[in-house]
Amino acid sequence: MSVRTLPLLFLNLGGEMLYILDQRLRAQNIPADKARKVLNDIIMTMFNRKFMEELFKPQELYSKKALRTIYDRLAHASIMRLNQASMDKLYDLMTMAFKYQVLLCPRPKDVLLVTFNHLDAIKGFIQDSPTILHQVDETFRQLTEVYGALSAGEFRLIRQTLLLFFQDLHIRVSIFLKDRVQNSNGRFVLPVSGPVPWGTEVPGLIRMFNSKGEEEKKIEFKHGGNYVTALKEGSFELYGDRVLKLGTNMYSVNRPVETQMSGASKDSASRAQESIAANPLAKEELNFLARLMGGMEIKKPSGPEPGFRMNLFTTDEEEEHAALCRPEELSYEVINIQAVQDQQRNEELARIMGELEVTEQPRQSTTKGDDLLAMMDEL
């Protein structure tokens, strides 16, 4: 397991979340000023300097449940509200999109280009907010500093760590199914065409050498694919042509997106739930989550501006049905932190919990699904 995986996982999943929210804000005809405020608030929270400092510290990956809690909190950093079913669908779409990108990366190092594609798109959402743009550029510099000197072997370990994180997720996504890059069992179809990784040759030739290292003969074979040589390497600079399209916004064209659990995913999620219950790292995981939450500055809705509800389904009826049909073991419940160790720890967690509190919307404006998902029930 690589201790340098968490920043890449967080930033790429966050980028996918912003793509989806932007698409839904447009689809639901949310006024432009409100939509811009939602994206700006989420991006400003996501790239908070203290939060990024904590995130970039070398550390092991933790469970999907802990990371889901962070994104739940992040999605509610502005005036927008999601209910449980929509939040579940949002997280499913985020994770399956990034899993697909990791699987298709030509080289392990290219996961960094995927991350840069997400950051480039995020900067497009905040072009008129120079302060937030500076935050994103600072994160880019951190990525370049931390990952720029890593070896190919270290990137291979990062990719392996990401694939281990995603290995039990087989959620069917309508866009992937329609594009025929995902099978009905939720597993992705790997292509046998296109450019080969930069610096490698198109398969189809075997060279044989003698004991002196001299080439003796060549044998050609049919590889069954339609590969071509990569024309150039993607840019790892702040501005440049990434070449690789993985990580760009696949929702830029309005397309309805549905998700559905496959049978294999239900079984594996059930096994994962059992393993989490007996996880000896659970306590440390919650402490880690508390430290991350402590670094996030959450903007509370204030003033006369009302919040609004976001629905990731076509209708309210679909949302209700999804909430009823989702297996209990696949729902991400509230995480409780019980702080009984010492007074200093209690005071720190109490401060964090105070920052997480969100004032209720006026009774007359609340409808089904408007209530915030509680992050944590009690201290």
C-alpha positions as CSV (number, residue, x, y, z in Angstrom):
1,M,0.0,0.0,0.0
2,S,1.3,3.4,-0.9
3,V,1.2,6.2,1.6
4,R,1.0,8.8,-1.2
5,T,-2.3,7.7,-2.6
6,L,-4.8,9.7,-0.6
7,P,-4.3,13.2,-2.2
8,L,-4.8,11.7,-5.7
9,L,-7.9,9.8,-4.6
10,F,-9.5,12.8,-2.9
11,L,-8.8,15.3,-5.7
12,N,-10.0,13.1,-8.5
13,L,-13.2,12.0,-6.7
14,G,-13.8,15.7,-5.8
15,G,-13.3,16.6,-9.5
16,E,-15.9,14.0,-10.5
17,M,-18.3,15.3,-7.8
18,L,-18.0,18.9,-9.2
19,Y,-18.7,17.6,-12.8
20,I,-21.9,15.9,-11.6
21,L,-23.1,18.8,-9.5
22,D,-22.5,21.2,-12.3
23,Q,-24.5,19.0,-14.7
24,R,-27.4,18.7,-12.3
25,L,-27.4,22.4,-11.5
26,R,-27.8,23.1,-15.2
27,A,-30.4,20.3,-15.7
28,Q,-32.6,21.6,-12.8
29,N,-32.3,25.2,-14.1
30,I,-30.9,26.6,-10.9
31,P,-30.2,30.4,-11.3
32,A,-26.7,31.1,-12.5
33,D,-25.7,33.1,-9.4
34,K,-26.8,30.3,-7.0
35,A,-25.1,27.6,-9.1
36,R,-21.9,29.7,-9.1
37,K,-22.1,30.1,-5.4
38,V,-22.5,26.4,-4.8
39,L,-19.5,25.5,-6.9
40,N,-17.3,28.3,-5.5
41,D,-18.1,27.4,-1.9
42,I,-17.4,23.7,-2.4
43,I,-14.1,24.3,-4.3
44,M,-13.0,26.9,-1.7
45,T,-13.6,24.3,1.1
46,M,-12.1,21.5,-0.9
47,F,-8.8,23.4,-1.5
48,N,-8.6,24.9,2.0
49,R,-4.9,25.3,2.8
50,K,-4.9,23.6,6.2
51,F,-7.0,20.8,4.8
52,M,-4.6,20.3,1.9
53,E,-1.6,20.3,4.3
54,E,-3.2,17.5,6.4
55,L,-4.2,15.6,3.2
56,F,-0.7,15.6,1.7
57,K,0.9,14.0,4.8
58,P,2.1,10.4,4.0
59,Q,-0.7,8.1,5.3
60,E,-2.5,4.9,4.5
61,L,-5.9,4.9,2.8
62,Y,-8.8,4.4,5.0
63,S,-12.3,2.9,4.4
64,K,-14.8,4.0,1.9
65,K,-17.1,4.9,4.8
66,A,-14.7,7.5,6.2
67,L,-14.0,9.1,2.8
68,R,-17.7,9.1,2.0
69,T,-18.3,11.1,5.2
70,I,-15.9,13.8,4.0
71,Y,-17.6,14.1,0.6
72,D,-21.0,14.2,2.3
73,R,-19.8,17.1,4.3
74,L,-18.1,18.7,1.3
75,A,-21.3,18.5,-0.8
76,H,-23.1,20.4,1.9
77,A,-20.5,23.2,2.2
78,S,-22.9,25.7,0.5
79,I,-26.6,26.4,0.2
80,M,-27.4,23.2,-1.7
81,R,-28.9,20.2,0.1
82,L,-28.9,16.5,-0.9
83,N,-30.9,13.8,0.7
84,Q,-29.5,10.3,1.4
85,A,-30.6,8.7,-1.9
86,S,-29.1,11.5,-4.0
87,M,-25.9,11.5,-2.0
88,D,-25.6,7.7,-2.5
89,K,-26.0,8.1,-6.2
90,L,-23.5,11.0,-6.3
91,Y,-20.9,9.0,-4.6
92,D,-21.5,5.9,-6.8
93,L,-21.0,8.0,-9.9
94,M,-17.8,9.6,-8.6
95,T,-16.2,6.3,-7.6
96,M,-17.1,4.4,-10.8
97,A,-15.9,7.3,-13.0
98,F,-12.5,7.4,-11.3
99,K,-12.2,3.6,-11.2
100,Y,-12.7,3.6,-15.0
101,Q,-10.0,6.3,-15.4
102,V,-7.5,4.4,-13.2
103,L,-8.1,1.1,-15.1
104,L,-7.5,2.8,-18.5
105,C,-4.4,4.8,-17.6
106,P,-1.7,3.8,-20.1
107,R,1.0,4.1,-17.6
108,P,0.8,4.2,-13.8
109,K,2.3,7.7,-13.9
110,D,-0.6,8.9,-16.0
111,V,-2.9,9.0,-13.0
112,L,-1.2,12.3,-12.4
113,L,-2.3,13.6,-15.8
114,V,-5.9,12.5,-14.9
115,T,-5.6,14.5,-11.7
116,F,-4.3,17.6,-13.7
117,N,-7.3,17.2,-16.1
118,H,-9.6,17.4,-13.1
119,L,-7.8,20.5,-11.7
120,D,-7.8,22.2,-15.2
121,A,-11.6,21.7,-15.3
122,I,-12.1,22.9,-11.8
123,K,-10.2,26.1,-12.6
124,G,-12.7,26.6,-15.4
125,F,-15.6,26.7,-12.9
126,I,-13.9,29.5,-10.9
127,Q,-12.4,31.7,-13.6
128,D,-13.9,34.9,-12.0
129,S,-12.7,34.0,-8.5
130,P,-8.9,34.8,-8.3
131,T,-8.6,33.9,-4.6
132,I,-9.9,30.4,-5.2
133,L,-7.9,30.0,-8.4
134,H,-4.8,30.7,-6.3
135,Q,-5.8,27.9,-3.9
136,V,-6.1,25.4,-6.8
137,D,-2.8,26.5,-8.3
138,E,-1.1,26.0,-4.9
139,T,-2.5,22.5,-4.8
140,F,-1.1,21.9,-8.3
141,R,2.3,23.0,-7.1
142,Q,2.1,20.6,-4.1
143,L,1.3,17.8,-6.5
144,T,4.2,18.6,-8.7
145,E,6.5,18.9,-5.7
146,V,5.4,15.6,-4.1
147,Y,4.9,13.4,-7.2
148,G,7.3,14.9,-9.7
149,A,10.2,13.0,-8.4
150,L,8.5,9.6,-7.8
151,S,9.8,6.6,-9.7
152,A,7.8,4.4,-12.1
153,G,7.7,1.7,-9.4
154,E,6.2,4.1,-6.8
155,F,3.5,5.2,-9.3
156,R,2.8,1.5,-9.9
157,L,2.3,1.0,-6.2
158,I,-0.1,4.0,-6.1
159,R,-2.1,2.6,-9.0
160,Q,-2.3,-0.8,-7.3
161,T,-3.4,0.9,-4.0
162,L,-6.2,2.7,-5.9
163,L,-7.3,-0.5,-7.7
164,L,-7.5,-2.3,-4.3
165,F,-9.7,0.4,-3.0
166,F,-12.1,0.1,-6.0
167,Q,-11.9,-3.7,-6.5
168,D,-15.3,-4.5,-4.9
169,L,-17.3,-1.7,-6.7
170,H,-19.3,-2.9,-9.7
171,I,-22.0,-0.3,-10.0
172,R,-23.7,-0.1,-13.4
173,V,-23.7,3.5,-14.8
174,S,-25.9,4.3,-17.8
175,I,-23.3,6.4,-19.6
176,F,-20.8,3.6,-19.5
177,L,-23.4,1.0,-20.5
178,K,-24.5,3.1,-23.5
179,D,-21.0,3.7,-24.6
180,R,-20.4,-0.1,-24.2
181,V,-17.4,0.4,-22.0
182,Q,-19.1,-1.5,-19.1
183,N,-20.8,-4.9,-19.0
184,S,-24.1,-5.7,-17.5
185,N,-22.3,-7.2,-14.4
186,G,-20.8,-3.8,-13.7
187,R,-17.3,-4.7,-14.9
188,F,-15.4,-2.4,-17.3
189,V,-14.4,-3.4,-20.8
190,L,-10.7,-2.7,-21.5
191,P,-9.9,-1.5,-25.0
192,V,-7.7,-3.3,-27.5
193,S,-7.0,-0.2,-29.7
194,G,-5.7,3.3,-29.5
195,P,-2.2,4.7,-28.6
196,V,0.2,2.6,-26.6
197,P,1.9,4.1,-23.5
198,W,4.4,6.9,-24.2
199,G,7.9,5.5,-24.7
200,T,6.7,2.0,-25.7
201,E,6.3,0.3,-29.1
202,V,3.3,-1.1,-30.8
203,P,3.1,-4.9,-29.9
204,G,3.6,-7.4,-32.7
205,L,7.4,-8.0,-32.8
206,I,9.6,-10.3,-30.8
207,R,13.4,-9.7,-31.0
208,M,15.8,-12.5,-30.1
209,F,19.4,-11.8,-28.9
210,N,22.5,-13.9,-28.4
211,S,24.7,-14.1,-25.4
212,K,26.6,-11.1,-26.6
213,G,23.5,-8.9,-26.7
214,E,23.4,-8.9,-30.5
215,E,20.1,-9.1,-32.2
216,E,19.8,-12.4,-34.1
217,K,16.3,-12.5,-35.5
218,K,12.8,-11.0,-35.4
219,I,9.5,-12.8,-35.2
220,E,6.2,-11.0,-35.9
221,F,2.9,-12.0,-34.4
222,K,-0.7,-10.9,-34.6
223,H,-1.8,-9.2,-31.4
224,G,-5.5,-8.9,-32.2
225,G,-5.7,-5.2,-31.5
226,N,-5.5,-1.9,-33.3
227,Y,-2.8,0.0,-31.6
228,V,-0.8,3.1,-32.7
229,T,2.3,4.8,-31.4
230,A,1.7,7.7,-29.0
231,L,2.4,11.0,-30.8
232,K,3.6,12.9,-27.7
233,E,3.6,12.8,-23.9
234,G,1.1,14.7,-21.9
235,S,2.3,17.9,-20.2
236,F,2.9,17.8,-16.4
237,E,3.3,21.6,-16.2
238,L,0.8,24.0,-14.7
239,Y,-0.5,24.9,-18.2
240,G,-0.1,22.5,-21.2
241,D,-1.6,19.9,-23.3
242,R,-2.4,16.8,-21.2
243,V,-3.0,14.7,-24.3
244,L,-4.8,12.1,-22.2
245,K,-8.5,12.7,-22.1
246,L,-9.2,10.6,-19.0
247,G,-10.4,12.9,-16.2
248,T,-12.1,15.4,-18.5
249,N,-15.8,16.3,-18.0
250,M,-17.9,13.5,-19.6
251,Y,-21.1,15.4,-18.5
252,S,-20.3,18.5,-20.5
253,V,-23.0,17.3,-22.9
254,N,-26.4,16.9,-21.1
255,R,-27.0,13.2,-20.7
256,P,-29.2,11.5,-18.1
257,V,-27.1,9.3,-15.8
258,E,-28.5,6.3,-13.9
259,T,-26.8,3.9,-11.5
260,Q,-27.7,0.4,-10.4
261,M,-26.1,-2.2,-8.2
262,S,-25.0,-5.5,-9.7
263,G,-25.3,-8.7,-7.8
264,A,-21.6,-9.1,-7.4
265,S,-21.3,-5.6,-5.9
266,K,-24.0,-6.4,-3.3
267,D,-22.2,-9.5,-2.2
268,S,-18.9,-7.8,-2.0
269,A,-20.3,-4.8,-0.1
270,S,-21.8,-7.2,2.4
271,R,-18.4,-8.8,3.0
272,A,-16.8,-5.4,3.2
273,Q,-19.3,-4.3,5.9
274,E,-18.4,-7.4,8.0
275,S,-14.7,-6.6,7.7
276,I,-15.2,-3.0,8.7
277,A,-17.0,-4.0,11.9
278,A,-13.9,-5.9,13.1
279,N,-11.3,-3.4,11.8
280,P,-8.8,-2.7,14.5
281,L,-7.9,0.6,12.8
282,A,-11.4,1.9,13.2
283,K,-10.5,4.2,16.1
284,E,-7.5,5.6,14.4
285,E,-9.5,6.1,11.2
286,L,-12.0,8.2,13.0
287,N,-9.2,10.3,14.6
288,F,-7.8,10.8,11.1
289,L,-11.3,11.9,9.9
290,A,-11.6,14.3,12.8
291,R,-8.2,15.9,11.9
292,L,-9.3,16.3,8.3
293,M,-12.6,17.8,9.3
294,G,-10.8,20.2,11.6
295,G,-8.9,21.6,8.7
296,M,-12.1,22.2,6.6
297,E,-13.7,25.6,6.9
298,I,-17.4,25.0,6.2
299,K,-19.4,28.0,5.2
300,K,-22.8,28.0,7.0
301,P,-25.8,29.4,5.2
302,S,-26.4,32.9,6.5
303,G,-28.5,35.9,5.7
304,P,-31.7,35.9,3.8
305,E,-30.5,33.7,1.0
306,P,-32.4,30.4,1.2
307,G,-31.0,27.0,0.5
308,F,-32.3,24.7,-2.2
309,R,-32.6,21.0,-2.7
310,M,-30.7,19.1,-5.4
311,N,-32.1,15.9,-6.8
312,L,-29.8,13.6,-8.7
313,F,-32.8,11.6,-10.0
314,T,-35.2,12.6,-12.8
315,T,-38.2,12.7,-10.4
316,D,-38.9,12.6,-6.7
317,E,-40.6,9.3,-7.1
318,E,-37.4,7.8,-8.5
319,E,-35.4,9.2,-5.6
320,E,-37.8,7.7,-3.1
321,H,-37.7,4.3,-4.8
322,A,-33.9,4.3,-4.8
323,A,-33.8,5.1,-1.1
324,L,-36.2,2.2,-0.4
325,C,-34.4,-0.3,-2.7
326,R,-30.8,0.3,-1.7
327,P,-29.5,-2.5,0.5
328,E,-28.8,-1.4,4.0
329,E,-25.2,-2.6,3.9
330,L,-24.5,-0.3,0.9
331,S,-25.7,2.9,2.7
332,Y,-23.2,5.0,4.5
333,E,-24.6,5.8,7.9
334,V,-23.6,8.5,10.3
335,I,-20.2,8.0,12.0
336,N,-20.1,8.5,15.7
337,I,-16.9,9.7,17.4
338,Q,-16.8,8.7,21.1
339,A,-14.1,10.8,22.7
340,V,-13.4,9.5,26.2
341,Q,-9.6,9.5,26.2
342,D,-8.6,12.8,27.7
343,Q,-9.9,16.3,28.2
344,Q,-7.7,17.9,25.6
345,R,-9.0,15.4,22.9
346,N,-12.6,16.0,24.0
347,E,-12.2,19.8,23.7
348,E,-10.6,19.5,20.2
349,L,-13.4,17.2,18.9
350,A,-16.0,19.5,20.5
351,R,-14.6,22.4,18.6
352,I,-14.7,20.3,15.3
353,M,-18.3,19.2,16.1
354,G,-19.3,22.8,16.7
355,E,-17.9,23.8,13.2
356,L,-20.0,21.0,11.7
357,E,-23.3,22.2,13.0
358,V,-25.6,23.7,10.5
359,T,-28.5,25.9,11.4
360,E,-31.9,24.6,10.3
361,Q,-33.7,26.2,7.4
362,P,-37.0,27.9,8.2
363,R,-39.8,25.4,8.7
364,Q,-41.8,26.8,5.8
365,S,-39.0,26.2,3.3
366,T,-38.2,22.6,4.3
367,T,-39.5,19.8,2.1
368,K,-38.7,16.2,1.7
369,G,-35.0,15.8,1.5
370,D,-34.1,19.3,2.5
371,D,-32.7,18.3,5.9
372,L,-28.9,18.0,6.1
373,L,-27.5,14.6,6.5
374,A,-26.1,14.5,10.0
375,M,-22.4,13.8,9.9
376,M,-22.1,12.7,13.5
377,D,-24.9,12.2,16.0
378,E,-23.2,13.0,19.3
379,L,-19.9,13.5,21.0
